[in-house]
Amino acid sequence: MMKTILTGLALWLCTLGAMAQQQAAKPFQGRIGNAEYRIYIQMNFYDNNIEVPGQELLGAMSGFLGDSIDSRKWLFTSAKIRKNVATLQIINDYGSEDLVATLTKNSDNTFTLKQIDGSRIKIARNRKWQKLPKELVFVRSK
């Protein structure tokens, strides 16, 4: 019985190690969040296979920025990775606003979204549009 438990524990630890290596090898895949504004990014810049909830008609994309309070999304129509920086083409879910931004993986395993050119990202709060800062820090969701 003890041998079975130890074997199971060893296999579980190996699986955790493999998952950690995969995240390190593909930092621009998964979910990251910003608690202050209650927003998150769902992304896969390698396979570009993210379907946006409620926007499935548009097909698979690089990812999106979502809001935990509101259902509106900012869609990542393309992502180009160069080392630890991804350059993103982003549109709102109506297609009326667009912008270019970068998402940088920082040395402390956080991510910085920086709006470079075009419209500003806005979220709905208390029935008003709130512009987000040009730079936001995100952390990997657990």
N, C-alpha and C positions, 0 to 999 in steps of 0.2 A: 504494500500500500504506500509506504513512504517513498519507495523508488518511483512509483507512478507519479506521485505528487512532485517530486524533484524533477523528473523528466518533463512533466507538463510546465513547470515553472521555467525550466531552462529554454524550452521551445518558445514560451511567451516572451522571455527576455530577448531571444534572438529576433523575434518578429518586431519588437519595439525598436531594436537597433536598426533593422532594415528600413523601417518606416522613417526613422530619424535621418538616415542617410539619403533616402529618396527626397525628403523635404529640403535637405541641404543641397542636393544636386539640382533640384527644380524649385528654386525659391518663388518663381512667378506662377505658382499653381496652388490653389486652395482658397481659403477665406481669411481675410484680415479685417480688423475693425478699428473704429475710432469711437471710444466710449463717450467723449465729450459731446459730440454731435449726434451720437446714436446712428452712425452710418457704417456701412461695411462694403468691402469689395470682394466679389466672387470672381475668380480668374483662372484661366488656363491659357497662358500665352504661348505654350508649346504646341498644343493640339487644336486650339481654337474651337473647342467643342462645348462651350457653355450655352445653354438655352435659357433665355431670360423668362422668368415666370410671367405669364400673361402676354408675352410677346413671341410665342413659339412660331408664329407666322413668318417672322424675320429669319428664322433658322439659327444655326450655331454661330456664336461670336467668340471673341477673345475673353469677354467677361462683362461685368457691369458694376456700377456703384449703386447700392441700394440703401434704403432708409428703413430703419426699424419701426418708425412711427407712421410713415406714409408709403403708399404703394408705388410711387413714381420711381423711375430708374434713369440712370445715365448709362448709355450703352457704349461699350468699347468695340468699335467697328474694326480696328486693326491695332496690332501691337508688334513693335520691332524691338528685340532685345539686343543690347550690346553690353556685354559684361554684366554689371550689376544695375544697369539702367534700362528700363523699357520706355519707349516713346509711344504714346497712345493717341489715337484719333477717337474722339468722344462726341456723341450726339445725345440730346435728350430724347425721351421716349416719344415725343411728338415729331421729332425731326426738325424742329424750328430753330434750335441753337446747337452750335458745334464749337469745339475747341481742341487744342493740342495740349497734352500734358505729359509729364514724365513721372514714372514711378521708380524710385530708387530704393534698392535694398541696402540698408545701412549696416555698418560693422557691428552694431549692437542688436541685430536681427529685427529691428523695426523697419518700416517702410515710410518713405516720404513722397506724397503726391504733390506735385508742383504744377500749377496751371500756367502754361507758357504763353499761349496766344488764343484769341477768340473770346467767346462768351465766358462768363463766370458760372461756375456750378452753383445752383440754388436749390434749397430744400424748403418744403412748406412747414411752417411753424405758426400755430395760432392764427390760421387763415391768412398768413402773409408769407411772401417769399423772403427767405433769408439767404443772402450771399455767403458762401463759405469762404474762409481765408484762402489766399492763393497757395499756401503751403499747409498741408495737414500731415500729421504723423499717424500711422496705423500700426497695430500689433497683430501678430498671428493669433487667430482664434483657436481656442483649445478644444 
